[in-house]
Amino acid sequence: MKDLKKEYPVLEKDEYHRRMKSKNQGLILDSINGVLNFILKIIFR
C-alpha cells in the first residue's frame, strides 16, 4: 500500500501536465484557424 501512495501523486502530476499540454495545443489550433479564416475573408471578400 505504501508504494501505491508514493506513486499516486506522480500519476496525478503526469495527468495534469498531459491535460495542460492538450489544452495548449487546442489554443494553438484555435489561433491558427482564426488566422486562416481571416486570410480567406480578405482573399474572397
Contacts in CASP RR format, 6 or more apart in sequence:
PFRMAT RR
TARGET T0000
AUTHOR 0000-0000-0000
METHOD contacts of the structure
MODEL  1
MKDLKKEYPVLEKDEYHRRMKSKNQGLILDSINGVLNFILKIIFR
END
